[in-house]
Amino acid sequence: MKPVQKSIEAALTAQFSPVHMVVDNESHMHSVPPESETHFKITLVSPAFVGKRQVQRHQAVYAVLAEQMAGPVHALALHTFAPDEWRSEAVPESPNCLGGGRH
């Protein structure tokens, strides 16, 4: 596992004590150099999200990952759930990047 992905997983685990978490490096799907760690899809299921709106959940994740977002991470696709909301089929497939106009 690469260092940025590992730091994301460690920060999210420490803050949210997830019952389920998947951090996918989707950088290869974008117009970035090989082996980049710039684009991530995060599925996070946590009791901390009970009673929170999606925007509040996303704000909480961005706050925890502020260091990564200020550095190498360009984009996050966030899928956040309370435990009673979680279904694996609720997470959509990510579309391929069109290259920011370079397609």
Order of alpha helices (4+ residues) and beta strands (2+ residues): alpha-beta-beta-alpha-alpha-beta
